[in-house]
């Protein structure tokens, strides 16, 4: 079984990299359609937020399990 926290961390890293890539393209000024980049940045932000929510939930579940076992 793959731990959900590892999956969430990988997802956050991927989303962060996508946002950085998009920001780099915008900063370079060599893009034709800023709307496409805006959508890409919104998607990256949403993906990061979703993965952060998974990480928080996994953390809460682990804490609850430890409370039950202790």
DAURTA-V174282 format. One record per pair of residues at least 4 apart in sequence whose ideal C-beta (glycine too) atoms are under 6 Angstrom apart, sorted by the first residue. I is the first residue (numbers start at 1). GAP is how many residues later the second one is. If there is no record, write none. Layout:
BEGIN
((I & GAP) (I & GAP))
END
This chain:
BEGIN
((2 & 5) (4 & 50) (4 & 54) (5 & 50) (5 & 53) (8 & 43) (8 & 46) (8 & 47) (11 & 40) (12 & 36) (12 & 39) (15 & 29) (15 & 32) (15 & 33) (18 & 26) (19 & 22) (19 & 25) (22 & 15) (22 & 18) (22 & 19) (25 & 6) (26 & 11) (31 & 6) (66 & 4))
END
